[in-house]
Amino acid sequence: MEYSHKLIEKKWQKYWEENDTFRTTDNNDKKAYILDMFPYPSGSGLHVGHPKGYTATDVFARMRKLQGYDVLHPIGWDAFGLPAEQYALKTGNDPREFTEKNINIFREQLKKLGFSYDYNKEVNTSNPNYYKITQWIFQQLYKKGLAEVREANVNWCEGLGTVLANEEVINQNGKMVSDIGGFDVIKKPMKQWVLKITKYADRLLEGLKDLDWPHSVKELQKNWIGKSEGLLIDFTCENKKIDIPVFTTRPDTIYGVTYIVLAPENKLVLDLVTKEQKELVEEYIQQTSQKTDVDRQDDSKEKTGVFIGEYVKNPITNEEVPIWISDYVLNDYGTGAVMAVPAHDVRDWKFATKYNLDIKFVLETKDNSKAFVGESKYINSELLNNVTTKKEAFEIISQKIINIKKGQLKVNYKLRDWLFSRQRFYGEPFPVLFTEDGEIALIDEKDLPLELPKTDYIKPSNSGESPLANIDNWVNTEYKGKKVRRETNTMPQWAGSCWYYLAYILTTSPNNLIDINSKEAMDLFKKWLPVDLYIGGQEHAVLHLLYARFWHQVLFDIGVVPVPEPFQRLINQGMILADNGEKMSKSKGNVINPDEIIESHGADTLRLYELFMGPLEASLPWSFKGLDGARKWIDRVYRMIDNFESSDHNNTNLDFVYNDVVKKVSQMLEDCKFNTAISQLMVFVNAVYKEKNVVYKKYIEGFLVMFSSFCPHLAEELWEKIGNKSSVYNQSWPSFDETKLVVNLVTIAIQINGKLKNTLEVEKGTNSDILKDKAKELISKALIDKEIIKEIVVPDKIVNFVVK
Ligand code: ANZ
C-alpha cells in the first residue's frame, strides 16, 4: 500500500504556514544558527542539486529544535547579478521585476520541499532596505582607509563589458578568461575602487586556525593568501648609483647569484638601460604588454629576456653580475625584481641555460645537470660552509645583510587588493560623490540608501562605463548646495553576500532590518553569532568565504559584531551529477527538475533520497532506481504505522535496537553523517517488522521524531495517525537508555570437535553466518590444515566445528 504524498504534503505545508511553526524563537540559552548558502534566483528555477545541502541543514536544524535549542534557519536571495541585467538588456524589461518573479518561483519550490525556514527572516540583497546597510558597511571601510580609488591594472573583460576581480578570472589553457561565460580577459589600466583586503592578510590566515572547516578549504584559502617570509636585499648599480631591491625567500643562496632580473615594467628599467641596449629593451617591454600573467608564469613556455647593459654588485660577495629583464618576473609581486640563482631555481636555470649565463652551485648535489632545489650542505658560501639547514643559513645571512644595511626582513602575500568596481547597472550604487575639485565625499548616513535610479531602458554606455553613466540627471546632481558627480560603477555581487548572515539576524519581517549599528543589533548578534553550521558548495571555498570573513573582521574591529569569525563550522556538499556521472547542464539536456520529482515521488522521498545517496561531501550520480528505493522504504514506514498496533506496554523485544538506533542516529547527525543515520532508521523499521503486531508506543514515537527531520510531512501525518494532537515538531528528540545497550551481549563458546577453544562476545540474536565467520577468524590458527566437515551453530550459545 502506498500513501498519497500529494495530499499529505500539501496538508502539512499549509499547517506549518498557518501555525507559523518555524518562527525563530528566543526562549533558551542554547542556540543553533544553521545556514545555507543563499541562492541566486536565476530564471531556470531550483536545480536538483540545491535540495541536497538544503535538506542537510534542514535535518540538522530540525534536530536542534527538537533538542530544545533556539534555532535560526533562514533563507534569502542573492538577487543582484549579471543574468538579470542581461535579460533586461535583451528584453527591455526591468531587472527588478524579472528578479522578483524568479524569487517567487524559488520560494514556492522551497516551500514544496518542506524546509523549516523562517520566511519572516527572508532577505533580498537588491532590496533598498538591504543595500542601505551594504552601503553603510562600504562607508565604514572607506572611513577606516580600507577603500580607495586607484589607477589599477585591471582585468578587463570585453565580453562582459566589465572589470573582474582576480578571483573571477580563471586560467583556461594558458589564457585568462572570465569564470562566468569564459570570455577573454586582458590587463588594462583603469580608475577603480579597491578594498584593501591585503591589510587583513595575516588576520585572515590566523583566523583559519580555530575554524571547524574542511582541511581542503583551509588550504585553498591559505594558498590564496600565499604568505611568504623572506628578505628585501639591495643590489647596487654603482655606475648609475641606483639601488635595486629584490625580494627573495632564499637569501641563503646569495653566493650563487649570477645575474639579476627585473620585470620589464619595473620603473627602474628605463633609468638603468644603456644607450646601446635601449632599442632592444623597449621592444621587449612592448611585447610583454601583450602577454597575460598566466602566460608569463607558465613554466612550460620557453623563457625570454634582454640584457640591459648594466651590472650590479652582490652585497655579500661584491661580485659584479649582469642585469636582465624578463617577463617571468612579475611587476606586482615583491619588488618586481629577483636575484637569480640558476643552480637552485628551476626558472632561473631555464633562463641561464638559454642565454648562457653562469651557473654556480652553492649547495652540494650529485647531479649538476639540473637545478637542485632541496636542502644539503652549503658549499662555495663563505659564511655558510658547513651549515646544513636552510633555516640556520637563512638566519645567518639575513643577519649579515641587515647588519651591513643592505636589506631587511619582509613578508609578502600573493593576495591582491580586491577590485570592487563593476561597470554594471544591476548592483549596489556606491554611496559616494565626487566634488568639482576632485574630492571624494560620503553621502550622509541619514540619506542612505542611495537607490538605483528607475530607468526605462538599460543600455551599455559608449564610453565603456556602467549603464548608469547614461542617466545624466542622476549622475550629475547637487548635494548640500554643491555640484557633484556620482560614481557610475556599482559594487560586485559579492558585496551583498558578504554580510547576509548578519542581515537575517537583523530582519524582523521580510526585508525589514533593524539598524546594524545599534545596541539592539549587538544583543541579537551576541545571541546568534557565530553561525554554527554552514553548508554550501566547494566553489565558494575562496571568494565568498574570504570576502565575507574580511568584512566580518572589519566589522569586529569597529565593534559592530561581537565575535571575530563568522562561520564556525563549514561543510561542502558534493554535487548531484547526471546518471552517467557527467555534470548536469542545460546544454546537455540532462538536468533533473525537482518539481517533477516532488510530483511523482513526493518531497519526503526526494529529501530522503538525496541524503541517502552517500556521504554529504561526495559528488554522486543521480539514480531513479535509488529514488524508487527511497520511496519504497517510506511506504514501508507508512505501512508499519498502519499495520502495527502500539501499546503502552513494553514487551522489551525492541529495547536494544531502539536505544542503539537512537544513540547512533543522534551521534551520526551530530557528525553530519546523514546517509548512515538513515541506515540506522532502517534497522529499527526492520526490527519492528519482525515483531508480532504490537509495538511499544514510546519507541514508535521516538522513531517518528527522528524520522520527522528527514521526512517531515509523512512524520506529521503518522504522528497524528497514532493519536497525537500537536505537531511532531513540538516534541523532544528521543533519549536513549544506556543500560539497555549492555544487557544484550551474550558469550558464545567456540569449539573444535566439542572442545572449547575460545569465547566470543556478540550481540544477542547475531545470525549464524556472522557467528561462524567471527568464530573462524578468532581460531583461524587452530583451523589451519584442518578440513571442516560440519559446522554446528546454536545461536546465542555455541559454534562447534567438526574437523578431520
Ligand atoms: C632567489 C631564489 C633562489 C629564489 C632560489 C627562489 C629559489 P614565493 O614563495 O612565491 O614568495 N620572486 C620574487 N619576486 C618575484 C616576482 N616578482 N616574479 C617572479 N618571481 C619572483 O617565492 C619567492 C621567490 O620567487 C623569490 O625567491 C624569488 O626567487 C622569486 F633557489 O630569490 B627567489
Residues whose N, C-alpha, C, O or C-beta is under 5 A from the ligand:
A	BS01	ANZ	S228 F247 T248 T249 R250 T253 Y328 V329 L330 N331 Y333 G334 G336 A337 V338 M339 V341 H344 D345
